[in-house]
Amino acid sequence: MLLPVLTGLWLTLSGALGTELRRDGYSFRPPDAFRMTRWERYAGSHAGAVSEDGVRTRGLSAALADGEGPDAATFLIAVVDGGFSASPSERDAFSTAVVQHFQRELGLALTPERVDRVGGPVPRVEVLGTLREAGQVRTVLVTGLASEGRHAVVTVSAPADRWDALAPGVRASLETFRMEAPVAGVIPKRLAGALAGALAGALVVSYAAWRRRRMEDGPASP
């Protein structure tokens, strides 16, 4: 228990974690190099919003990246209506739902390599895997964080050769994640509207998908 606390403290003091971000009833400190993307690219998307039953109100809440182009890493936060306890039984169900989400909703084949249940102030289930898109291999970490009423799912994607360097900061960031108590057990209205939005087949879990979305949207305004 002491080691994760000391590790998180060292990373914070060394500048590895950035300023706290508060949004849609949660707060956390992202890795320092990550910045919010232009939200209009992804508004209304279910990308990263893993749900075991597939019918819950859910939506992408925030998208951060540490750069542009194929070498950029992405940090996505989705909010899903309904509680998640990160129990041993939910560990297996969540792992299966992650693979199905990538295949059915994103059109990407995620190969899981390990599934872990992590304790602490906010227990979580982590699914670590890889995917190949446009000749690039990316490491993907999908994390379901325990919470009552509604819960967050965090998806981090990076080129495989960058993952080892990014992993300590990513996990230190996850340790800072907190979800506020829900109001009447409902998801924020802004996210509820995501059900009416297109899947935005693009999500930033791979550069090729991100690039396709930009081509569909046309050139960005200066």
Beta strands, then each sheet from edge to edge (+ up, - down):
strand 1: 21-23
strand 2: 26-28
strand 3: 35-36
strand 4: 58-65
strand 5: 74-81
strand 6: 111-118
strand 7: 124-133
strand 8: 136-145
strand 9: 150-159
strand 10: 178-179
sheet 1: 1+ 2- 10+
sheet 2: 3+ 4- 5+ 9- 8+ 7- 6+
end
